[in-house]
């Protein structure tokens, strides 16, 4: 794995919900672990937030970091905002 995509496979437990803070139109695709346990994961994607493209990029990047298929991830809150909650099924 590259440095910008950490190994989050320990979080890939069915039923787990992850809080994210998404930054679209970033200079690179990356995931930053939170500084403390209550802070959300910071996710940066280069995709523009139009027509769900940024959401698709976030799910793809997160699936790669978690080591699970994209089909196991769902946005349960924050579809149109920067703060999202993702559930692993």
PLY file of the C-alpha trace (Angstrom):
ply
format ascii 1.0
element vertex 89
property float x
property float y
property float z
element edge 88
property int vertex1
property int vertex2
end_header
0.00 0.00 0.00
1.13 3.52 -0.60
1.80 5.97 2.18
-1.33 7.99 1.45
-3.62 4.96 1.89
-3.20 3.43 5.36
-4.09 -0.18 6.18
-7.49 0.04 7.85
-8.31 -3.66 7.57
-8.71 -3.90 11.38
-11.83 -1.70 11.02
-13.44 -3.94 8.38
-15.92 -5.55 10.77
-19.51 -5.93 9.50
-21.82 -3.40 11.14
-19.02 -0.91 11.82
-19.79 2.74 11.09
-16.98 5.11 10.16
-17.20 8.90 10.42
-15.48 10.70 7.57
-14.60 14.28 6.71
-14.25 14.43 2.92
-12.27 17.00 0.93
-13.12 16.82 -2.80
-10.93 18.39 -5.52
-7.81 17.70 -3.43
-4.36 17.50 -4.99
-4.14 13.75 -4.30
-6.20 10.78 -3.11
-5.36 10.10 0.53
-6.73 8.97 3.88
-5.47 10.56 7.10
-6.06 8.69 10.35
-7.67 10.80 13.07
-5.54 12.48 15.72
-7.75 11.11 18.49
-10.43 8.43 18.80
-13.37 10.84 18.51
-12.19 12.64 15.36
-13.39 11.47 11.93
-11.12 9.98 9.29
-9.97 12.64 6.82
-10.43 11.50 3.21
-9.06 13.50 0.27
-10.15 12.75 -3.31
-9.18 14.47 -6.55
-12.67 14.04 -8.01
-15.14 16.91 -8.29
-18.34 16.69 -6.20
-20.74 16.43 -9.16
-23.27 13.70 -9.77
-21.97 11.47 -6.99
-18.48 11.18 -8.51
-16.72 12.22 -5.30
-18.81 9.77 -3.24
-17.87 6.95 -5.63
-14.19 7.92 -5.34
-14.43 7.98 -1.53
-16.00 4.51 -1.44
-13.39 3.14 -3.85
-10.49 4.58 -1.81
-12.00 3.42 1.49
-12.65 -0.09 0.12
-9.00 -0.32 -0.91
-7.80 0.79 2.55
-10.19 -1.60 4.34
-9.47 -4.51 2.01
-13.16 -5.10 1.24
-15.22 -4.85 -1.96
-16.96 -1.51 -2.64
-20.29 -3.32 -2.56
-19.88 -3.83 1.22
-19.76 -0.08 1.87
-22.75 2.24 2.03
-23.15 5.92 2.82
-25.78 6.01 5.56
-25.51 9.72 6.36
-24.15 12.79 4.59
-24.71 11.86 0.95
-24.42 15.50 -0.14
-22.21 16.91 2.62
-18.55 16.77 3.55
-19.23 14.89 6.79
-20.30 11.33 6.06
-21.03 8.11 7.91
-20.11 4.90 6.09
-21.39 1.50 7.17
-19.61 -1.77 6.43
-21.99 -4.65 5.68
0 1
1 2
2 3
3 4
4 5
5 6
6 7
7 8
8 9
9 10
10 11
11 12
12 13
13 14
14 15
15 16
16 17
17 18
18 19
19 20
20 21
21 22
22 23
23 24
24 25
25 26
26 27
27 28
28 29
29 30
30 31
31 32
32 33
33 34
34 35
35 36
36 37
37 38
38 39
39 40
40 41
41 42
42 43
43 44
44 45
45 46
46 47
47 48
48 49
49 50
50 51
51 52
52 53
53 54
54 55
55 56
56 57
57 58
58 59
59 60
60 61
61 62
62 63
63 64
64 65
65 66
66 67
67 68
68 69
69 70
70 71
71 72
72 73
73 74
74 75
75 76
76 77
77 78
78 79
79 80
80 81
81 82
82 83
83 84
84 85
85 86
86 87
87 88
